[in-house]
């Protein structure tokens, strides 16, 4: 009993950081008891972040220079403050869902940058942790439409950009051939563009948005998708390729195989940077909003570091970097005060056009989307 008391005194001093232990335990209760108590002392005396956050994994969206920007701006700052190494991978939203599902209640990934509609569905399935805005005040700079809240009013999905789905075309080819520039969704079935059109598969969120837009413009809606499929079948004879990834479409446009395509607004600036003569437009009927977003993954490690990540991500300096390098439109209010007019004018969507974006009912879409994809595979290609 005396020896046990001696040992507990030692543990007490260890927990409080004392290095002045001047005596040794001559008798121990048992090796197992000592090791268990020593381990407990080390856990109590070591900050949780130091144990659990040597590395933080983040899934990034596939977007021009996204990973490069995150690793150049955010990663060094987290390393300096927390000693945390940031591990990032750029993958599609659907792949993120699959991987996180397999990781179960002990996920290895802390942050998921997914399309907002995908994030909404994932959070309703219990895959997200609420974001504490007090720990990342810059999140409060988002426009109201850039925040999705849970039933308790907590932020669960927050916008990382402002993207509309519309049309992109080769300006040089249109000019050389004397073609009228596109202005409408109906231009996808123009005779002078037959075999030179590419549309997006609904496995991509951009493709789903386009399908719903076709439905809306032809008497349907998110709850009545039949007119969308009917219009798609009318467009199909003019199609060169149904693309899933934007990289597929970009290659075909660059090769001159495709002259007109459906895609997200951020593709225009990125392709122009490669020297390609292209222009992205908002069709006169409107452009459905399908922005990227992010969420904190439930039960994931590094939650404190994750909030610092968010604080850095929504810093005006980083938002400017993303607009300049990635061609994306920022969803934050404060960055526009310091954005050069030349950069603002180069963006496909500017703040004054935010109200013209078509907001879809993504709760209704997410409910039926799996069935639409199966139907597309049966009826379209």
Secondary structure by P-SEA (a helix, b strand, c coil): caaaaaaaaaaaaaaaccccccccccccccaaaaaaaaaaaaaaacccccccccbbbbbbccccaaaaaaaaccaaaaaaaccbbbbbbbbcaaaaaaaaaaaccccccccccccaaaaaaaaaaccbbbbcccccccccccccccccccccccccbbbcbbbbbbbbbcaaaaaaacccccccccccccccccccbbbbccccaaaaaaaaaaaaacccccccaaaaaaaaaaaccccccccccaaaaaaaaaaccccbbbbccaaaaaaaaacccccccccccbbbbbcccccccccccaaaaaaaaaaaaacaaaaaaaaaccccccccaaaaaaccaaaaaaccccccccccccccaaaaaaacaaaaaaaaaaccc
